[in-house]
Amino acid sequence: MSEITYVRGDATAPQGKGVKLIVHICNDLGGWGKGFVLALSRRWPEPEAAYRRWHRERAGNDFALGAAQFVQVGPYLWVANLVGQRGMRTGSNGVPVRYEAIDTALGAVAARAGELGASVHMPRIGCGLAGGTWSRIEPLIKRRLISAGLSVTVYDHD
């Protein structure tokens, strides 16, 4: 079984050849405006537009914690919007990250990456504004993605 590759760089400019899938975490409130999503929106309008539409029309779709939405932004490039945080602020219910939701959504990522023959690229998902810890996220990535034989690169921004 392979391991996660860690690199310094920008997850919105994934390295390597072939089809690539950029994975990141979204909240369950329809908010898009802080953190990694800003870098995504600077490159492509489609992930934000798709996420906002998905949230707006949630009564008739699968938008919920643990859901994943896949948005094509180039011939060989996709972005996965994963709903993995409840709300946006740390408060009486603790941090917004929901590890079970991230785990479920990573299962969908594994399936789609397999269908596409894609490598998976991400920042340290769930560890920024969501308030999660990498020691809890990394095992989920290994269980869902690495064990499925997928190539995973995690980017630490300079």
ChimeraX attribute file (.defattr): number of C-alpha atoms within 10 A of each C-alpha:
attribute: neighborCount
match mode: 1-to-1
recipient: residues
	/A:1	8
	/A:2	12
	/A:3	15
	/A:4	17
	/A:5	11
	/A:6	14
	/A:7	15
	/A:8	11
	/A:9	15
	/A:10	17
	/A:11	23
	/A:12	21
	/A:13	14
	/A:14	19
	/A:15	15
	/A:16	9
	/A:17	9
	/A:18	12
	/A:19	16
	/A:20	25
	/A:21	26
	/A:22	26
	/A:23	24
	/A:24	23
	/A:25	28
	/A:26	30
	/A:27	22
	/A:28	20
	/A:29	15
	/A:30	19
	/A:31	14
	/A:32	17
	/A:33	11
	/A:34	11
	/A:35	13
	/A:36	20
	/A:37	17
	/A:38	13
	/A:39	14
	/A:40	19
	/A:41	16
	/A:42	9
	/A:43	12
	/A:44	16
	/A:45	11
	/A:46	15
	/A:47	22
	/A:48	20
	/A:49	14
	/A:50	15
	/A:51	24
	/A:52	16
	/A:53	12
	/A:54	18
	/A:55	19
	/A:56	14
	/A:57	12
	/A:58	13
	/A:59	9
	/A:60	9
	/A:61	10
	/A:62	14
	/A:63	20
	/A:64	19
	/A:65	21
	/A:66	22
	/A:67	21
	/A:68	28
	/A:69	19
	/A:70	19
	/A:71	19
	/A:72	14
	/A:73	15
	/A:74	11
	/A:75	9
	/A:76	13
	/A:77	17
	/A:78	21
	/A:79	24
	/A:80	26
	/A:81	24
	/A:82	30
	/A:83	27
	/A:84	30
	/A:85	28
	/A:86	20
	/A:87	17
	/A:88	20
	/A:89	15
	/A:90	14
	/A:91	9
	/A:92	6
	/A:93	8
	/A:94	9
	/A:95	17
	/A:96	21
	/A:97	28
	/A:98	19
	/A:99	19
	/A:100	15
	/A:101	21
	/A:102	27
	/A:103	20
	/A:104	19
	/A:105	23
	/A:106	24
	/A:107	21
	/A:108	21
	/A:109	26
	/A:110	22
	/A:111	14
	/A:112	16
	/A:113	21
	/A:114	15
	/A:115	9
	/A:116	15
	/A:117	15
	/A:118	23
	/A:119	24
	/A:120	25
	/A:121	26
	/A:122	23
	/A:123	24
	/A:124	23
	/A:125	26
	/A:126	23
	/A:127	16
	/A:128	16
	/A:129	20
	/A:130	23
	/A:131	18
	/A:132	19
	/A:133	15
	/A:134	14
	/A:135	9
	/A:136	12
	/A:137	18
	/A:138	13
	/A:139	13
	/A:140	19
	/A:141	21
	/A:142	18
	/A:143	13
	/A:144	20
	/A:145	25
	/A:146	19
	/A:147	14
	/A:148	17
	/A:149	15
	/A:150	21
	/A:151	19
	/A:152	23
	/A:153	22
	/A:154	22
	/A:155	22
	/A:156	14
	/A:157	11
	/A:158	7
